[in-house]
C-alpha cells in the first residue's frame, strides 16, 4: 500500500504577524488553541521548543521540569497528539547573544550545553527521543570575531554532550546558511552530516531539512533531501517556500516554485519517507495581512498542496519518462513534467 504521511506543526506556525519592521497584528494564540487547530487540521505531531513544553524552564529544578513535561504529554495524549521533537531555544536568551555553543564567553558555552541537556529531559518526559539542533546564532557577523576551527570543535562538543545525556536520544541538525547571523558555522546538510559522523554516536545524528534554508544556501531542496535520504539520515522536514535569496520567508509550500515542491515530494516518495514514520512539518507562517480568524489557512493550504503533489507523483507517467531518459530526450521529459503539473 502507498505510504501514509503524518503531519506536525509547531506553536510558531500560528504567528501574531510581527516582523523585523513591524509589531504584531494579531493577538497571541494560547497553546490550547494551537492543539485544537492541530486536531482540526488533521495534524498528529507537535514540534516543541523546550520552553514551549515547560515555560520558565530556567527557574525549575530537574524534577519539576520532568513533572511539567509529563503533564504536557498527558495534554497531548488527551487530544490524540504526540511530540515530534524538542529543540533547545538558545537564540532568544541573553546568554546566547553571541551564540550558545560557540560564544566567546566560556560561561555562556557551559550554559548552552546545560540547557541542551535539560532539553533532553523535557523530550524524554514527553515520550520523544528526537532533539532538533538549530544553530541559529552559531556564527558571526564579523568573521574575525571567532576562530572557525575552534567553533567547529565547540559545536561537536555540544553534539556529544547531548548524545551522552541519554543513551537513546537522537539529534536532527537543522542547518541554515544565514539569518539571524550573517554566516553560520553549520550552513548545509553536508556540514551537519560531517559533524555527526565525527560524534560519539554517529548513528544517532541525522538532519532536518527546511526548504527555504536549502534555497538560501543556493542549493536545490530535493537534492539536499536525496543526499540525506541516501545516508538514512533525513529524520524530519520543514516544507515551505522561498522567493529567491532573501530573508527566510516561510511561504506556503509550493507558493513560489510549484515544480520545486513537486520534486521534493517526488524524492520523499521515491525513498519511502512516509514508511519510516517520520513527520512532514510545514515551517510556514500566515501572511501579515491575514485576519486572526483565518490565520491557520496557510497550514491547511500547505497540507493540501503536499497531498495533491503526492497524487501527482504517484500518477506521473513514469514509463514514458523512462523512455525519454533512455533516448536522452530530456526536452520531451521536460514537457512531460510540465504537462503533468498543468494537467494538459
Secondary structure as UniProt FT lines:
FT   STRAND          6..10
FT   HELIX           11..13
FT   TURN            20..21
FT   HELIX           31..41
FT   STRAND          45..49
FT   HELIX           50..53
FT   TURN            55..56
FT   HELIX           57..59
FT   HELIX           62..78
FT   TURN            79..80
FT   STRAND          82..87
FT   TURN            91..92
FT   HELIX           94..96
FT   TURN            97..98
FT   TURN            101..102
FT   HELIX           106..125
FT   TURN            126..127
FT   STRAND          130..133
FT   TURN            136..137
FT   STRAND          139..140
FT   HELIX           143..145
FT   HELIX           148..165
FT   TURN            167..168
FT   STRAND          170..173
FT   STRAND          183..184
FT   HELIX           189..197
FT   TURN            200..201
FT   HELIX           202..204
FT   STRAND          205..210
FT   HELIX           211..216
FT   TURN            217..218
FT   HELIX           221..230
FT   TURN            231..232
FT   STRAND          234..239
FT   TURN            253..254
FT   HELIX           258..270
FT   TURN            271..272
FT   HELIX           273..276
FT   STRAND          279..282
FT   TURN            288..289
FT   HELIX           292..294
FT   TURN            295..296
FT   HELIX           297..314
FT   HELIX           318..326
FT   TURN            327..328
FT   HELIX           330..342
//
